[in-house]
């Protein structure tokens, strides 16, 4: 059963975001600052992923979505793309059993057709192995683009509902079940490391009412303390979802 959009229903919010989405930016710059090859930054970035997964579990986050490789990243030098593919494969080989042992569900969203067959096979096996785990859902966005996701959702919807092609109005929520992440609530908190302040075609549909947090920290330096700073900023936000501050306070008083 897909989650409803926060543009239609106001979700429950708390001190800890239920769903955190992160663009992990800065691996290459981290390595360059240390006169190391870029691959050293990507390897250190994998360690930051482990630390972030652990910190999210300890703090009660239910969904963690990481932007690992965008549909635009194929434009990078071929050597770097090859290194990233090798790191992805190695992570799948080494980490999935640990995720399963910790009751973490593993998902990948994006167009996997361009990835090597071994990666596709490992992804399918990992998703099947961890499908019933419920402690945390870890989603990796790989060869993913938000515009592509929306376009494909529309294509799938009209394939199932050809009569809707001539409809004068299409309600936005009819596309929700067809989006790549229909199994997850919309992110409460978006984090981008590395100092850039844009969302770079990541979860365009789902980030409509997400709180945005940007940090100058490069991804390999992101740790539990950095996550706590992001959560502190999140707790200080007033999430109105179109309401007035007075309505938000009245609703909070009713729930108390």
Secondary structure as the mmCIF struct_conf table of DSSP 4:
data_model
#
loop_
_struct_conf.conf_type_id
_struct_conf.id
_struct_conf.beg_label_comp_id
_struct_conf.beg_label_asym_id
_struct_conf.beg_label_seq_id
_struct_conf.end_label_comp_id
_struct_conf.end_label_asym_id
_struct_conf.end_label_seq_id
HELX_LH_PP_P HELX_LH_PP_P1 UNK A 2 UNK A 5
TURN_TY1_P TURN_TY1_P1 UNK A 6 UNK A 8
BEND BEND1 UNK A 9 UNK A 9
HELX_LH_PP_P HELX_LH_PP_P2 UNK A 10 UNK A 12
BEND BEND2 UNK A 15 UNK A 16
BEND BEND3 UNK A 18 UNK A 18
STRN STRN1 UNK A 19 UNK A 23
HELX_RH_AL_P HELX_RH_AL_P1 UNK A 27 UNK A 33
TURN_TY1_P TURN_TY1_P2 UNK A 34 UNK A 35
HELX_RH_AL_P HELX_RH_AL_P2 UNK A 38 UNK A 59
TURN_TY1_P TURN_TY1_P3 UNK A 60 UNK A 60
STRN STRN2 UNK A 63 UNK A 70
TURN_TY1_P TURN_TY1_P4 UNK A 71 UNK A 72
HELX_RH_3T_P HELX_RH_3T_P1 UNK A 73 UNK A 75
BEND BEND4 UNK A 76 UNK A 76
HELX_RH_AL_P HELX_RH_AL_P3 UNK A 78 UNK A 101
TURN_TY1_P TURN_TY1_P5 UNK A 102 UNK A 103
STRN STRN3 UNK A 104 UNK A 109
BEND BEND5 UNK A 110 UNK A 110
HELX_RH_3T_P HELX_RH_3T_P2 UNK A 112 UNK A 114
BEND BEND6 UNK A 115 UNK A 115
HELX_RH_AL_P HELX_RH_AL_P4 UNK A 117 UNK A 130
TURN_TY1_P TURN_TY1_P6 UNK A 131 UNK A 132
BEND BEND7 UNK A 135 UNK A 135
STRN STRN4 UNK A 136 UNK A 144
HELX_RH_AL_P HELX_RH_AL_P5 UNK A 146 UNK A 160
HELX_RH_3T_P HELX_RH_3T_P3 UNK A 162 UNK A 166
BEND BEND8 UNK A 168 UNK A 168
HELX_RH_3T_P HELX_RH_3T_P4 UNK A 172 UNK A 178
BEND BEND9 UNK A 179 UNK A 179
TURN_TY1_P TURN_TY1_P7 UNK A 180 UNK A 183
BEND BEND10 UNK A 184 UNK A 184
HELX_LH_PP_P HELX_LH_PP_P3 UNK A 185 UNK A 187
BEND BEND11 UNK A 188 UNK A 188
STRN STRN5 UNK A 189 UNK A 192
BEND BEND12 UNK A 194 UNK A 195
BEND BEND13 UNK A 198 UNK A 198
TURN_TY1_P TURN_TY1_P8 UNK A 200 UNK A 201
BEND BEND14 UNK A 202 UNK A 203
TURN_TY1_P TURN_TY1_P9 UNK A 204 UNK A 209
HELX_LH_PP_P HELX_LH_PP_P4 UNK A 210 UNK A 210
STRN STRN6 UNK A 211 UNK A 214
BEND BEND15 UNK A 216 UNK A 217
HELX_RH_3T_P HELX_RH_3T_P5 UNK A 219 UNK A 221
HELX_RH_AL_P HELX_RH_AL_P6 UNK A 224 UNK A 235
TURN_TY1_P TURN_TY1_P10 UNK A 236 UNK A 236
TURN_TY1_P TURN_TY1_P11 UNK A 241 UNK A 242
HELX_RH_AL_P HELX_RH_AL_P7 UNK A 245 UNK A 255
#
